[in-house]
Amino acid sequence: MTDPDIDIEHAPKTADFDAFFAEQAEQQPRQALALFGQTYTLPESLPILFTLQAERLQASEDPNDVRRMLTALYGGDVLDEWAEHGLTDKQLGILLIWSAAAIRSPGKVSMERAAELYAEEAAGKAPGPNRAARRTKKKPKAGSSGKRS
């Protein structure tokens, strides 16, 4: 039985995002990179899985989170292979920064700049003194006992 309030003949067509995204897709050259004797071609755009995993990684130490993020960019399980070749956490950080930039704007960020960005990010993550430690370092103003009146 059909709902008499719905006019099927004049209902809007199904929004076809598959067709829309195919029409809108930019055909930019995809960035390739060489690492440990293999050549990898980055995706045309940054996969949402990469973005989600990057957010999750900030609070995670689970190697499977890293593995999923790398798979989104490079395909396959490259983490173990790269680890066996001696890839360090710093090198991985630089590689990920460079890769994300190369997907967004191929050729705009050099490997050297990615290393600088990694160093800046690492320096910004240095733990600062906690709240209690900051309070104990404050000195009372001259002529003040530090007590409220």
C-alpha positions in Angstrom: 0.0 0.0 0.0 1.3 3.4 -0.9 1.3 6.5 1.3 -1.1 8.9 -0.4 0.9 11.9 1.0 4.0 10.9 -1.1 4.0 11.9 -4.7 6.3 9.3 -6.2 6.2 10.8 -9.7 7.6 14.1 -8.5 10.0 12.8 -5.8 13.6 13.8 -6.2 16.0 11.4 -7.8 18.4 9.6 -5.7 21.5 11.7 -5.1 24.3 9.8 -6.8 27.5 10.7 -5.1 29.5 8.0 -6.9 28.8 9.8 -10.2 29.3 13.2 -8.7 32.7 12.4 -7.1 33.8 10.7 -10.3 33.0 13.9 -12.3 34.7 16.1 -9.6 37.8 14.0 -9.3 40.9 15.9 -10.0 43.3 14.1 -12.3 46.5 15.3 -10.7 49.6 13.3 -10.9 50.1 11.0 -8.0 53.3 11.3 -6.0 55.6 8.3 -5.9 58.4 7.6 -3.4 61.1 5.1 -3.0 61.9 3.5 0.3 64.0 0.4 1.1 64.2 -0.5 -2.6 60.4 -0.4 -3.2 58.4 2.3 -5.0 55.1 3.4 -3.5 52.5 5.6 -5.2 50.5 7.7 -2.9 46.7 8.0 -3.3 45.2 10.9 -5.3 43.7 12.3 -2.1 44.1 11.8 1.6 42.0 8.8 2.7 39.6 9.5 5.6 41.0 6.4 7.3 44.4 8.0 7.4 43.0 11.2 9.0 41.0 9.2 11.6 43.9 7.0 12.4 46.2 10.0 12.8 43.8 11.4 15.4 43.5 8.0 17.2 47.3 7.6 17.2 47.8 10.7 19.4 46.3 8.7 22.3 47.3 5.2 21.3 50.4 3.0 21.4 48.8 0.1 19.6 51.0 -0.8 16.6 47.8 -1.9 14.8 46.6 1.7 14.7 49.9 2.6 12.9 49.5 -0.4 10.6 46.0 0.6 9.5 47.1 4.2 8.9 50.1 3.1 6.7 47.9 0.7 4.8 45.6 3.5 3.9 48.5 5.4 2.2 50.8 2.7 1.0 48.7 -0.5 0.8 49.6 -3.8 2.3 51.3 -4.3 5.6 54.4 -2.2 5.2 55.0 -1.5 8.9 56.7 -4.8 9.7 58.7 -4.7 6.5 60.0 -1.1 7.2 60.7 -2.0 10.8 62.8 -4.9 9.7 64.8 -2.5 7.5 65.5 -0.3 10.6 63.0 2.5 10.1 63.0 4.7 13.2 60.0 6.5 14.8 61.6 9.8 13.7 61.9 8.6 10.1 58.3 7.3 10.1 57.1 10.7 11.4 59.0 12.6 8.7 57.7 10.1 6.1 54.1 10.6 7.2 54.3 14.4 7.3 55.9 14.4 3.8 53.3 11.9 2.5 50.3 13.9 3.7 51.7 17.1 2.2 52.6 15.3 -1.1 49.0 14.0 -1.4 47.5 17.4 -0.8 50.0 19.4 -2.9 52.5 17.2 -4.8 56.0 18.8 -4.9 55.2 21.6 -2.4 57.0 20.2 0.7 60.5 18.8 0.5 61.8 16.0 2.6 64.0 18.6 4.4 61.0 20.7 5.2 59.1 17.6 6.4 62.0 16.9 8.8 61.8 20.5 10.1 58.1 20.2 10.7 58.7 16.9 12.5 61.3 18.5 14.7 59.0 21.4 15.5 56.1 19.1 16.3 58.4 16.9 18.5 59.6 20.0 20.4 56.1 21.2 20.9 55.2 17.8 22.5 57.8 18.1 25.2 55.9 17.8 28.5 55.7 21.0 30.5 55.5 21.3 34.2 52.2 20.2 35.7 49.8 22.6 37.4 51.1 22.0 40.9 54.7 22.5 39.8 53.8 25.8 38.2 52.1 27.0 41.3 55.0 26.3 43.5 57.3 28.3 41.2 55.2 31.4 41.5 56.7 34.0 43.8 54.4 36.4 45.7 54.4 40.0 44.6 56.6 42.4 46.5 54.8 43.7 49.6 52.3 40.9 49.5 52.0 37.9 51.8 50.3 35.9 49.1 47.2 35.7 51.3 43.9 37.2 50.3 42.4 39.7 52.6 
